[in-house]
């Protein structure tokens, strides 16, 4: 199943806070994980409620539904991209005789992003 990385911003009146989102996530963590939520990391954006979400979903519309379901009372702006586009060849830089990257290099990058 594809992995998506999404920039999410919650807004509304009153302006949602990261604590509001975290309360919802902790209260429904099992359901959200079953829907594909892997991790949610908030951005240090004063006055806004923005986060990077990593999820595993069949299609991008499922990512949108997942993000909207986290804090239903807020307006949600979502910008997603598929992280693992499949077996595309990586760009080769450096020496021609350099060994290819390990097959799990994309997952290592994803884990580093999630770890922050």
QUIMOSUL-V866743 format. One record per helix or strand of 3 or more residues. SS is the DSSP state (@ for helix, = for strand). FROM is the first residue (numbers start at 1). LEN is the number of residues. If there is no record, write none. Layout:
ss: <SS,SS>
from: <FROM,FROM>
len: <LEN,LEN>
This chain:
ss: <=,@,@,=,=,@,=,@>
from: <3,18,29,37,49,60,75,105>
len: <9,10,6,6,8,11,8,11>
